[in-house]
Amino acid sequence: MQKTQQKIKILKEDAEEAWETSQNPWVYRASSVYDTLTAESEFAAASRQLQKLDPDFTMENWKKDVMEHTLPSIMKLFLEGRIQELKPWLGEAVYNRLAAEVRARKSEGVQMDTNVLAIMNGEILACELEGSTNVEKGADPIILLHFMCQQIHCVRKKINNEKKGDAAGGQSGADGDKVDPDDKTYIDRELGEIVEGSEDDIRANSYVVAFQREYDEEQMALNWKIVDFRFNGAIAYL
């Protein structure tokens, strides 16, 4: 969230400075209108640049495709820790950060629930030209997208192989059947015990992701690259 927070901080500081330099609310309103118009013109300029790269590009069709196809795959791979398969989609800085998160999960033996129940509430926050954003930059415009991902908040800690074997062996009961001494379910034995959340703790997680259009000279094709990816909080989903 640091880069996104920096951007929000800058916007907040600009607004505070505008207010401090003029206590007249009409002057302040005029300044706000100017800022809005500037943002809109920048959005239009970036959109035109994207259409130069791809004449068939439209913002709505792009968002629809990302929400229905790209993000479900990206989230699934991330939750499953398949970082190498994600690599072609990611900018270097994003890849390094997410790879570190996945390595940390694996070293701690924890596993997040990998079910993606829904991708929803997509909103394009900005479409900006190079130099106007704090994310990792290149030559092409960047689209900043917010979305919600409906997930099961259930984190399990895997049991090591020795304990797993003991649990699988168990003890013999009076009828000769094996009895699990810890009375653990099959899922607990295979995936580990729940250490955070539960199997029915459904949450809507908020994410902000920045996509950048780039030209791949080797493949002679236009691709989208994720140059920033941030978890932005969660709410219980009722």
N, C-alpha and C positions, 0 to 999 in steps of 0.2 A: 504493500500500500504506500510505500514511501514516495514513489514518483507521483502517484495520483494525489497524495496528500500535499506534496509540494505545489502541484498545480492549483489545488483548492486554496492553499494558503496564499499563493500569489494573487488569485482572484479576490480573496477576502481583503488582503492588504490594499489592493488597488481601490476597492470600494470604500474602505475606511479612509484612505487618503483623499478620495474625491469628496467625501462627506466633511472631512476636517478642513479642507481648503474653501469650502463654501457651505454655510449653514442654511442657505436659501434652498428650500426643497424643490423649487422649480428649476434651479440650476442643476441640482443633483439629478432630477428626472431627465433633463435634457442630456446630461452626460450618460445616463443609463441607456437612453434611446440610441445614442451614438454608438455605445459599445455593442448593443444588440445588432444594429445595422452592420457594424464592422464584422461581427461574428458571422452574420448571415452572408455577407459578401465573400468572406473567406471560405465558408462552406460551399458556396456556389463555384468559386474558383477551383477549389479542390475537386469538386464533382466534375467540372469541365475537364480537368486534367485526367481524371480517371476515364472519362469518355473518349479522350484522345487515345489512351492506351487500348481501350476496348469500346468501339462505337456502340455496342449493344448493352453496355453497362447502365443499369439503373439502380438506385439506392434500395428501392423496395424489393426488387428481385434478388439483389445481393443479400439483403437481410433474411429474406425467406429461405434462400438456399443455405445460408450459414446456420440459421436456427433449426432447420429440418434435417440437415445432413452433416455439416461440418462439426458443429458443437457436440452433438450426441457422440460422435466418434472420438473427438478430442477428450471429452470428459471420461468416457469409458476407458480409454487408454491410460489417462492420468490416474484414475482411481485404481486400476489394475497394476500400475507401476511399470507399464510397458513403454519405458521412456525412449528406447531406441527407435521404436515405431513412430514415436511422436517427433523425433528429431527433424525430419524433413519439413515439418510445419513451423518449427520454432527458430527465432533469432538466437544468436549465440548466448547472449546474456540470459534470456528466458530459459533456454535449454539447461544451462549450467545451474540455475537456481532450482528448477523443477527436478533435475537429476539429483541434486543434493537432498531435496525433500524425500524423494523416493528411496535413496540410499539410507537415509536416517530411519525411515519406516522399516526397511528390511533389517537393518542392524538391531533395531529394538524389538523385532519380531511382531510388529503390529500390522494388522490388515484392516483397511477401511472397507465398508460395504461397497461393492462395485456396481450396484444397481442404480441406473439413471432412470428415474420414473418419468420425468418430463423436463423439457427445456422450454421456458416460457418468458413472457414479459420482456422481449427484446426491445431495446431502445438505443438508437444511434445518438450518442452524446455529442459527438463532434466529428467533423471531417476537416482535417487540417493540412496545411502545406508544410513543407520542411522548414524547421526553425521555429515553429509556433507551438511546439509541444515538448514535454520533458522526457518522453519515452525515447528509446533507442531510435535514432533517425537515419534515414537514407534519402535517396533522391525523389522518391514517390510519395504521394499523399498517404495519410494515415487515417483510418476510420476507427474511432473509439466507440465500442459497443458495450452496453450493460445488459446482462441477462440474469434470469433466475434459473437455478437448477434444483429440481425437486429430488432430494436424496434421502436415503435412510441413514440416520446418524447412529451408526453401530460400529464401534471399533473393537476388534478382538486382538488378543495377544496369544500368539501361537505357543503351543507346548513343545518343548524340545523332544527329540526322538526317543530318549530314554524314558521320560515320563509318559510319552505317548504309547510306548510299548507296554509299560506297566499297566496303564489304564486299559489298553486293548486286551491284555491278558486277564486282569481282574482276579477274583477269587471264585472258587466253586461254591455254589449254594447247595442246599440239601438235596435238590433234584438233579444235581450235577451240572446245571447251567452256570455259565460264567456270570459273575456279579461284579459290576464296576464299583470298586471301593469308594470312589468319590461320587457315584451316582450321576455321572456326566452324560449328556446326550451325545449322540453320534456327531452332531455338528460341533459341539464343544470340543470333542476329542480331535476332530479333523481340522477345525479352523482355529480353535483356541477359545478361551473364555472371554466373555464380554467385559471390557474394562472401561468403556465409555459409551453412553447412550443405550439404546435397546433396539430390538428388531422391529418395534412398531413406532420408533421415534422418527417421524417423517418431518423433514425441515426443507424450507425453501432457502437455498444458499444464493447469495448475491455475488456476482463476479463482474469485473471490468476487464475487457480484453481489447488490445489494440492490434488491428490488422494493417499490414502494409503491402501494397502492390509492388511486385518486383519482376524484372525481366531476367529469366534464366538464359544466359547466352549459350550454355552447353546444349540445353534442350530446345532453345529457340522458342520459349513459351513464357506466357505471363502466369505468375503464381502469386498466391497470397501467403504472407509470412506473418506469424504472430510475434510481435516485437514487445508486447507486455501482456502479462496475465496475472490478475490479482484477485484474491478472495476478499470480499467486501462486507462480510457479516452474514448472519443467518437469522431466520425467524421460524418459530414452530409453525408447521403447516397443519391447519385444522380442516 
